[in-house]
Amino acid sequence: DAKKLVRSPSGLRMVPEHRAARSPFGLDEPPWVPDKECPRCMQCDTKFDFITRKHHCRRCGKCFCDKCCSKKVPLPRMCFVDPVRQCAECALISQKETEFYDRQLKVLMNGATFFVTLGTSDKSELMVCRLSNNQRYLVLDGDSHYEIEIMQISTVQILTEGFTPGGGNTRAIGMILQYKVPGSEEVMQMKFTAGEDFSCNRKLSASWLAAMHKATKLLYESRDQ
């Protein structure tokens, strides 16, 4: 998918040429609170004047003084080329998302192997599951081939095991995925189960499922914006 460099009031962005090709995890730039509507910092209530200048957070669009909006943090969900100014609250959120873009997104694209069961079938198929390079599809390859559009996924339930009464750690062993069939209201279900044999690396599968869980949270956030 071709991309283009555009300049917005917030900074330079590298965005897809066609909006339909945008990442499902992306966020739109927020509208800025008009200068005339924010005579004071929206965090510490300091009055703006010739010395105390106002700044807009690139993630939420609210007005802050320099002290409350001094951090410049990467914001890949809005496709910014360089780190951009954000308020303390938004900067913290963006910093937490850095791990997803730096590590977990790569895990999803590299893929993992699962036994996949379609609907209510009692038969499963060994398949390699991965996120497409443009982040728009979940691709499943085995004897069969499926491509599930990420935006059509309605629910993701991560299946775990290993809970102990003393509060021991659980580990992800699979997931149940529900998605809508394009052009239809029909909802399909797939169950993914990590294999026990050597050829199915359970540690890799668990890492992939953890990354999918994080991706699902980001997906729901972008839908709610």
Solvent accessible surface area in square Angstrom, and as a share of the most:
residue,aa,sasa,rsa
1,D,108,0.56
2,A,63,0.49
3,K,120,0.51
4,K,95,0.40
5,L,99,0.49
6,V,46,0.26
7,R,189,0.69
8,S,22,0.14
9,P,112,0.70
10,S,10,0.06
11,G,22,0.21
12,L,56,0.28
13,R,41,0.15
14,M,85,0.38
15,V,19,0.11
16,P,20,0.13
17,E,84,0.38
18,H,130,0.58
19,R,164,0.60
20,A,87,0.68
21,A,15,0.11
22,R,62,0.23
23,S,32,0.20
24,P,10,0.06
25,F,3,0.01
26,G,11,0.11
27,L,16,0.08
28,D,55,0.28
29,E,47,0.21
30,P,22,0.14
31,P,121,0.76
32,W,88,0.31
33,V,36,0.21
34,P,61,0.38
35,D,82,0.42
36,K,180,0.76
37,E,113,0.51
38,C,4,0.02
39,P,88,0.55
40,R,110,0.40
41,C,3,0.02
42,M,94,0.42
43,Q,126,0.56
44,C,61,0.37
45,D,88,0.46
46,T,56,0.33
47,K,125,0.53
48,F,23,0.10
49,D,84,0.44
50,F,181,0.76
51,I,153,0.78
52,T,36,0.21
53,R,150,0.55
54,K,59,0.25
55,H,44,0.20
56,H,14,0.06
57,C,0,0.00
58,R,42,0.15
59,R,28,0.10
60,C,42,0.25
61,G,0,0.00
62,K,94,0.40
63,C,0,0.00
64,F,10,0.04
65,C,8,0.05
66,D,74,0.39
67,K,175,0.74
68,C,22,0.13
69,C,0,0.00
70,S,64,0.42
71,K,106,0.45
72,K,130,0.55
73,V,7,0.04
74,P,67,0.42
75,L,1,0.00
76,P,49,0.31
77,R,3,0.01
78,M,1,0.00
79,C,44,0.27
80,F,16,0.07
81,V,77,0.44
82,D,85,0.44
83,P,67,0.42
84,V,11,0.06
85,R,47,0.17
86,Q,0,0.00
87,C,9,0.05
88,A,68,0.52
89,E,127,0.57
90,C,12,0.07
91,A,1,0.00
92,L,98,0.49
93,I,72,0.36
94,S,1,0.01
95,Q,83,0.37
96,K,133,0.56
97,E,5,0.02
98,T,46,0.27
99,E,87,0.39
100,F,0,0.00
101,Y,36,0.14
102,D,87,0.45
103,R,121,0.44
104,Q,23,0.10
105,L,13,0.07
106,K,117,0.50
107,V,25,0.14
108,L,1,0.01
109,M,50,0.22
110,N,120,0.61
111,G,5,0.05
112,A,4,0.03
113,T,32,0.18
114,F,0,0.00
115,F,70,0.29
116,V,7,0.04
117,T,26,0.15
118,L,60,0.30
119,G,30,0.29
120,T,146,0.85
121,S,53,0.34
122,D,139,0.72
123,K,159,0.67
124,S,63,0.40
125,E,44,0.20
126,L,79,0.39
127,M,3,0.01
128,V,70,0.40
129,C,0,0.00
130,R,86,0.31
131,L,2,0.01
132,S,14,0.09
133,N,126,0.64
134,N,55,0.28
135,Q,32,0.14
136,R,50,0.18
137,Y,60,0.23
138,L,0,0.00
139,V,8,0.05
140,L,0,0.00
141,D,59,0.30
142,G,41,0.39
143,D,149,0.77
144,S,42,0.27
145,H,102,0.46
146,Y,69,0.26
147,E,103,0.46
148,I,6,0.03
149,E,52,0.23
150,I,5,0.02
151,M,91,0.41
152,Q,54,0.24
153,I,3,0.01
154,S,41,0.27
155,T,64,0.37
156,V,26,0.15
157,Q,105,0.47
158,I,37,0.19
159,L,39,0.19
160,T,73,0.42
161,E,66,0.30
162,G,45,0.43
163,F,149,0.62
164,T,61,0.36
165,P,140,0.88
166,G,80,0.77
167,G,54,0.51
168,G,32,0.30
169,N,142,0.73
170,T,67,0.39
171,R,123,0.45
172,A,19,0.15
173,I,37,0.19
174,G,1,0.01
175,M,0,0.00
176,I,39,0.20
177,L,0,0.00
178,Q,59,0.26
179,Y,21,0.08
180,K,82,0.35
181,V,46,0.26
182,P,91,0.57
183,G,94,0.91
184,S,49,0.31
185,E,143,0.64
186,E,96,0.43
187,V,75,0.43
188,M,49,0.22
189,Q,63,0.28
190,M,0,0.00
191,K,86,0.37
192,F,0,0.00
193,T,53,0.31
194,A,7,0.05
195,G,2,0.02
196,E,144,0.65
197,D,74,0.38
198,F,205,0.86
199,S,82,0.53
200,C,3,0.02
201,N,86,0.44
202,R,47,0.17
203,K,169,0.72
204,L,81,0.40
205,S,1,0.01
206,A,26,0.20
207,S,43,0.28
208,W,0,0.00
209,L,0,0.00
210,A,54,0.42
211,A,1,0.00
212,M,8,0.03
213,H,83,0.37
214,K,53,0.22
215,A,2,0.02
216,T,11,0.06
217,K,104,0.44
218,L,1,0.01
219,L,4,0.02
220,Y,79,0.30
221,E,83,0.37
222,S,21,0.14
223,R,87,0.32
224,D,121,0.63
225,Q,118,0.52
